[in-house]
Amino acid sequence: MPHPIVHAEIRSTDPDATRRFFADLLGWTYPDPGAVPGYTFVDTGVPGALYTAISPLQGGSDLVTFFIAVDDIESAVKRAGELGGQVVQEPQHVPGVAFALIADPQGHVVGLTQQG
């Protein structure tokens, strides 16, 4: 399977302020709440644009990251560790999707996601 970037996310200590900033700066709107309180998807005004969200922190500190599609999130997280990476956020499962955050050996944080 190819592993495309499928989602981007801004996790903020103050997601309402973050949303206001980007709405004022770029004209972004936030039509639909997400599955987590305070989690919203971004409408950039560009049809078919990368799914992007602004959310409250889910542990850790403020973060901007992207998520890469994988076939098996548990195996991908395990393999990241075997390659010298670090698990930043263990796999989380919500209806329809699982996601995790990993860091490469240099500390670059990216998300992994599995549909279904």
Buried (B, 14 or more C-beta within 10 A) or exposed (E): EEEEBBBBBBBBEEBEEBBEBBEEEEEBBBEEEBEEEBBBBBBEEEEEEBEBBBBBBBEEEEBEBBBBBBEEBBEBBEEBEEEEBEBBBEBBEEEEBBBBBBBEEEEEBBBBBBEE
